[in-house]
Amino acid sequence: MSFLIAVDDSLHNIRDVLQKEGYQTVELSTADFRDVDAFVIDRSNKDLVKRKNTIADERVIAASDSDTRMVLDILRENLKYYEKELNEP
């Protein structure tokens, strides 16, 4: 299953790495929040970081463009449980 990740428009490096890892990405500014499996927001965007807990639960990651390894690790950990739930009968 390919997850759809909304990535803050300024996080180009993270978006590129996620695509190479097989994730589908969409820019946060154009994302339909109902279809997105996780969000990666720019930690310097204070407004979004404050709203983090109201957007979604553990599927929101505040990062800088150099945090690619951390973002991948968190996504893999969080989404594996989501994928398991989707695949159970």
N, C-alpha and C positions, 0 to 999 in steps of 0.2 A: 504494500500500500504506500502511496506517495502522499505525504502530508503537505498541506498548504500553509506556508509560513509568511505572515505579513512582516516585512522588514522596513524599519524607518528609512525614509528616502536617503538620508545622509550616510547610511552604513553600507557602502558599496562593497567593501571587502568581505563583509559577512555574507551579504547576498550572493556574491560570486562563489564563495566556498560552499554555502548551502546548496546551490544549484549543482556544483560538482559532486556533492555527496548524494544527489538524487532527490532533494526536496524541491517542491514547486514553490516559487516565491512570488509575492505580489508586493508592490509598494504600499506602505502603510496608508499613504494619503488617498489611495484609490481602492483600498480593500473593503470588501463586503464582510463585515465582522461576523456574520452568521456562518460564513463558509470557511473561516480561517481556523486552523488547528492550534496555532501558537503565534505569539507576537514577539518581535525583537525590537525594542525601542531604544533610542539614543539616550544614554543616562544623563547627558547634559541638557536634555529637554525636560526641564523641571515640571512643566505642566503635565506631561504624560507620566512622568515618574510618580507624581502625586496621585494621579488617577489610576495607577497600576492595579490597585486592589479592586477597583470598580469595573475595570475592563474584563478581566477574567482572573482565575485563580493562579495556580502554579504555571500556567502556560504563557506568562508574560515575563520576558527577560529584559532587564535594563543592562545595556552593554555599550562599550565604546567600539570603534571600528577595529581595534587591535585584539579584541576578546574572542576571536573566532573559536579557539579550542574550548573555552569555557562554554560558549553558546552551544556548540555541537554536543558537548558532554551533557549539558542540562537537557537539551532537546531529546537526545537518545534516552536518557533516564526517564523523563516525564512521559514521552510519547509511547514508550514500550508498553506501559500499563494501559494507555488509551487504545493502542492497537490490539492488545490482548482482549479488552472488553468488546471491541468491535468484532473480533473473530470468534467469540464464544457463542454457542447456540442459544 
